[in-house]
Amino acid sequence: MIRQKRKFEKKYCKYTKMNVEFIDYKDMDLVKISLSERGKIMPRRLTGTNKKIQEMLEVAVKRARHMALIPYTVDTRNLTLPAFVKL
C-alpha cells in the first residue's frame, strides 16, 4: 500500500519553539500570535499550542481585556486592522 503525503502541515507549538516559559498580559507580541482579527482566542486545534501554554494564554488575554489592552468586542464594520491595534 502506497502511503499518501499529507495535504496539511503538522501543527506545532510556536511558544515552545521560542522557549517561552510565561506569557505576560503586557507582552502583546506574544499574545497577538494566538488572537484572531476579531480579537478572539484561537483554539488549540487550529494553532497547535500545548495545553499548559494555551491556559497561560487564556489568562493573559483575559487580564489584558480587563486592563483595556485588548477590546472585548470589535466593530465588525472595520475589520481592516487587527483587534489589538488602537487608533
N, C-alpha and C positions, 0 to 999 in steps of 0.2 A: 504494500500500500504506500503510495507516494504522499509524503507529508506536505501540506499546503502552507504557504507563507501567511503570516498574519497580515491582515489588512489595516491593523492599527498598531500604534507604538505602545510598548509596555509602559504603564504608569509607574512613576517613582516619586518619592517624597523630595521635593525641592528644598525643604527646610533641613532635612537630614544631610543632603548633599552639601549644603552651605555650612554645616556644623553648627546649627542654631540650637542652643540649649534652652533659651527662654524667649518668648515673644512678648515684648512690652507694648502696651497700648499706645505709647507715644511714638513708637518707631513705625511710621506709616509706610515706609518702603517694604517692610516685611509683611505688614497687614494687607496691603493692597494686592499682593500676589494672589490671594485667595478670595478676593471680592469680585462680584460681577459688576457690570457697568451700572446696574441699578443699586449697587451697594449691598447686595445680599451675600451671605457667606456661601461659597461654593461647596457642594457636598464632597465627601471623601472619594466617592466612586468616580467623580469627574477629575479631581485634582491629583489623587493618588497619595495624599498625605497620610502619615501614621495616625493612629487613634490618639496617642498622647499629645501630639502636636496639634491635631485638629481641636482637641479640648482646650489647649492653651490659646489657640487662635480664636475660638469662640468666646472665651473670657476676655481676651484683648479687644475684640471687636465690640463686645457689649460695654466694656468700660470706655472705649473711645466714643461710642454713641452717647453714653451718659455724660461724658465730658464735652460733648458737642464737637468732636474732631471729625466724626463721620455722621451724616444725617440719617435719621431713622427712615425717612421716605424721600424719594427722588421724584421731581417733576417729570412725568413721562413725556411731556411735550418737548423738552430739551434734553435729549439723550446724546448729544454730541460730545460732551465731556464726561469723564468718569465721575462717580459719585463723591469721591473723596477730594476733588478739586474745588476749592472755594473761590468764588469770584470776588 
